[in-house]
Structure formats: structure tokens, C-alpha cells
Amino acid sequence: MKKMIGLFIMFFTASVVTNAQTETKVAEARIERQLNRLKKGMQDGTINPAECSRLQAQLNAQKTRLAEMKADGKITAEERAEINRMQDIVSERMFSQKTDAKDSNKKRKDPTRQ
């Protein structure tokens, strides 16, 4: 009987941890896609080194927070929403950094100046 209870506890613990890992695969994949976007932005010059380091620090903070959330074996709906918000913010910042004018050729000319 004790073996059955021990096996049940081990199975339950393993399933909870597996569930948390499955729930975070989407978030982890999104972080990897954002890192790839960041690398491409650096390569094509649309993101400068200072912007890159700030964005990368934010992505690292996401990874750390995600690991903290996974530690207890369950990701709650609130935690999923927090992860999603964090990723949305970084994505918006990345888009903003990639599309801002960095050199004089990309800046629009002021129509009031001659």
C-alpha cells in the first residue's frame, strides 16, 4: 500500500511538472522568436547596440520570471497573462526601435524648414 501511495505521489508530481513545462513552451518559443528578431535587427542595422542590450535584458528578465513561475509546477491564468503582457511590451518596444529613424537618410524632412 505504501508503494502504491509513493508511486501515485511520484506520478502526480511528474505530471504537474510536465504540465507546467507544456504550458510554458509557447512563451519560451516566443522569447526565442523575439531573440531572433533582435539578432536580425542588429545585423541589418535597424537596432543599435544600446537598444539591443536593453531589449536583451528585458528578454532575459522574461526568461527568469518564467523559470520562477515554473518552479512550483503550475502556471496560473494570472501568471500566463503576466507572461503574455511582458512579451507584448518587449515586442512593441522592439518594433518601435526597429522603425525609428536612426540616420539622416531615414528621417523625414520637416516641411516647414527650407
WOVEN-V258336 format. One record per residue. N is the residue number from 1. RES is the residue in one small letter. SS is DSSP state (~ for helix, > for strand, _ for the rest). Layout:
n=N res=RES ss=SS
n=N res=RES ss=SS
This chain:
n=1 res=m ss=_
n=2 res=k ss=~
n=3 res=k ss=~
n=4 res=m ss=~
n=5 res=i ss=~
n=6 res=g ss=~
n=7 res=l ss=~
n=8 res=f ss=~
n=9 res=i ss=~
n=10 res=m ss=~
n=11 res=f ss=~
n=12 res=f ss=~
n=13 res=t ss=~
n=14 res=a ss=~
n=15 res=s ss=~
n=16 res=v ss=~
n=17 res=v ss=~
n=18 res=t ss=~
n=19 res=n ss=~
n=20 res=a ss=~
n=21 res=q ss=~
n=22 res=t ss=~
n=23 res=e ss=~
n=24 res=t ss=~
n=25 res=k ss=~
n=26 res=v ss=~
n=27 res=a ss=~
n=28 res=e ss=~
n=29 res=a ss=~
n=30 res=r ss=~
n=31 res=i ss=~
n=32 res=e ss=~
n=33 res=r ss=~
n=34 res=q ss=~
n=35 res=l ss=~
n=36 res=n ss=~
n=37 res=r ss=~
n=38 res=l ss=~
n=39 res=k ss=~
n=40 res=k ss=~
n=41 res=g ss=~
n=42 res=m ss=~
n=43 res=q ss=~
n=44 res=d ss=~
n=45 res=g ss=_
n=46 res=t ss=_
n=47 res=i ss=_
n=48 res=n ss=_
n=49 res=p ss=~
n=50 res=a ss=~
n=51 res=e ss=~
n=52 res=c ss=~
n=53 res=s ss=~
n=54 res=r ss=~
n=55 res=l ss=~
n=56 res=q ss=~
n=57 res=a ss=~
n=58 res=q ss=~
n=59 res=l ss=~
n=60 res=n ss=~
n=61 res=a ss=~
n=62 res=q ss=~
n=63 res=k ss=~
n=64 res=t ss=~
n=65 res=r ss=~
n=66 res=l ss=~
n=67 res=a ss=~
n=68 res=e ss=~
n=69 res=m ss=~
n=70 res=k ss=~
n=71 res=a ss=~
n=72 res=d ss=_
n=73 res=g ss=_
n=74 res=k ss=_
n=75 res=i ss=_
n=76 res=t ss=_
n=77 res=a ss=~
n=78 res=e ss=~
n=79 res=e ss=~
n=80 res=r ss=~
n=81 res=a ss=~
n=82 res=e ss=~
n=83 res=i ss=~
n=84 res=n ss=~
n=85 res=r ss=~
n=86 res=m ss=~
n=87 res=q ss=~
n=88 res=d ss=~
n=89 res=i ss=~
n=90 res=v ss=~
n=91 res=s ss=~
n=92 res=e ss=~
n=93 res=r ss=~
n=94 res=m ss=~
n=95 res=f ss=~
n=96 res=s ss=~
n=97 res=q ss=~
n=98 res=k ss=~
n=99 res=t ss=~
n=100 res=d ss=_
n=101 res=a ss=_
n=102 res=k ss=_
n=103 res=d ss=_
n=104 res=s ss=_
n=105 res=n ss=_
n=106 res=k ss=_
n=107 res=k ss=_
n=108 res=r ss=_
n=109 res=k ss=_
n=110 res=d ss=_
n=111 res=p ss=_
n=112 res=t ss=_
n=113 res=r ss=_
n=114 res=q ss=_
